[in-house]
Amino acid sequence: MSEDEKVWYILDTRQVVGNCGLWWKPDGNGYTCNIDEAGLYTRAGAFDGRRTTDVPVHRDVARANAVTHVRVEGLWRDEETGARLRADRDAREEAEARRDELSEGELALALEVNPFGEDDEWTVTVLSDEIVTAAKVHACHDCGTGGIRKGLRHRKRAEKTEGGLLSFRWCHACIKLHIGYPYGEQRESMR
């Protein structure tokens, strides 16, 4: 092997991208993770006057450890593949959401439980307390998550108090707590 033969890549060890090395491009014009875009250097070009963090790696060693990666964001942009990926993602999300859904009977049972317990501090008039279907995503009153997705049947309650009109909605996870525990035990178990 000639000293002038370009058989050396230069690895910048200051940073790793994912689990990929960061290689010098030809003529030191930037960096790349793609070994096919990396520059090859002579022994003198690879070893002389470099930072200690720039490590020469022989072409054969680098190529023996090279793997091919597919950039996933590009798949999402492809019309046909992206449609399949979105359909699969939506189906998984729907199945996950349905797994924890309550039955109509459990939802009806929720209406028999006062979600606030017996509160003597306020004079409250319940204007409505019903099971409704969400027309959009809503946050749950108790847990604050957006767990009430569009199309989900859930509990909605409206009250008139000394402080004005109030509206509340509850996700299925919190309704399970309401129907599973008396008010005081429920609140203590959440602390």
N, C-alpha and C positions, 0 to 999 in steps of 0.2 A: 504494500500500500504506500502510495506516494504521500509526502507531507503536504503537497498541494491539492490532494484529492478532497473534495467536499463530502465528508462523511459524518460530520458532527452537527447535532442539534444543540441549541442552548436552552436549558430549562431555567426559568426564573422561579426560584424556590420561595420567594417572598409571599406568594399567593397560590392557592389551589382553587379552581372553579368547580364546585361540586366535588367530584373525585378525579377531575382531569387536570393534567399539568398545563402550565402556561408557558408556551414556547415563543422564542423570538421569531419574528417574520424575517424574510430575506432582507439583507442589508440593515438589520436592526430597526426596521420600520414598523414598530409596534409589536403586539403580542397576539397569539391565537391559541385556542385549545385544539384546533384541528391540525393534526400532524401533517396532513397533505398541504396545508398552507404555510407550514413552518419553513424557515430558511435552513439550508445546509451550509456549513462553514468548514474551512480548512482547519487543520490542527492549530495553526498560529491564530487564525481568526476566532477560534473557539476558546483557546486557553490564555492568550496574551491580553493583559490589560482589562480583564473583566472584573466585575464586582464579585465578592465572595459568594453572593447569593445567586450568581449565574453559573450553573453547573453544566459543563459539556456532557452530552450523552451520545454515545455512538449510535449511528443510524440503525444498526441491526438490533440493538437492545431496545431502542424506542419502538421500532416496528414490531418486535416480538410481543410488546406489551400494549399495542394499539388495539382498540375495539371500535366498532361502528355504533354510533348513537343516532337515534331519530329524534328530531326536535318536535315535541308533542304540540306546541302551539301552532305549528304549521298544519298539522292534521286537522285541528279545529277550524282552520280557515278554508280547507277544502270542502266544497259544497256537499258532496256525497258522504265522505267520511265524517265530516263535522256533524251532519244530520244524524248519523248513526250514533256518534259519541254523545250528542245531546239527548237523543231518545233513551240511550242506556242510562245516562246520568239521571234523567227525569224519572225513569222507571224505578231506579234504586231509591231515589229520594221519596217517591210516592209510597213504595213498599215500606220504607223505614217509618214514614209518618203514619201509615195505616196500622203498623204493628202495635202502636200504643193508643190507638183510638178507642174511645168508649162506645159501648152499645147504646141504643136508644133508651133502654131500660136504665142503664147507669146514668145517662144524662137526665132522665126524668127524676131519678132518685136525688140528684144534685139539687133540684128545685125544692126539695123538702128540708134542706139544710141551710141555715142562715150562715153565709160565709163569714160574717162579722161577729158571730156569737150574740150574746145579749148585751147590747151596748146601751147603758142608761144615760150616757152623757149627751146624747143627741135625740131630738125628736125627729123621727124618720118616717116619711111616707113613701112606701114602695109604689112607684108608678108602674113599673113593669118588671117582671122576672121571668125570663123565657129562654127556650132553646132556639137559637137562630142559626142561619147559615151565613158565614162571613162572605161579604162581597169583595173584600180586600184583606190584606194582611193587617192584623191588629196585635198590639202588645197585651200580654196578660197582666191583670191588676196585681196579682200576688208576686209572680217571679220576674215580671218585666221583660220577658223574652218576646220575640215576634212569633211565638209558637202557635198563634191562631192564623193559619194560612187561609188563603182564599178558598172557599168551598167547604171549609170545615164547620160542622155543627158544633156549637159551643154555647155556654151560658152567658147571657147578657142581662144586666140588671140596671134599672134607672131608679134613682131615689130623689126625693125632695127633702132637704134638710133646712135647718136654720141658716146654713151657710150658702144655700142655693141648690141648683140641680147638679146631680152627680151621675156619672155613667161608669159602669164597670163591665169588664169581660174577663173570662177565665179560660185558660188552656186546659187540655185534658189531664195533664200531669197534676195541675193544682186542684182540679175537680176531684181527682182520685184521692188527694189528701183530704178534701172537704168531706167526702162520703165515707172515708176510711177511719177518721178520727173525730171525736168531739172537738169543739173549737179550741178549748184550752190545751188539750193534749197535742193537737195539731201544731199550734203556735210554739209550744215548748219544744217539740221534736224538730222544728225548723231552726232553732237557735244553735 
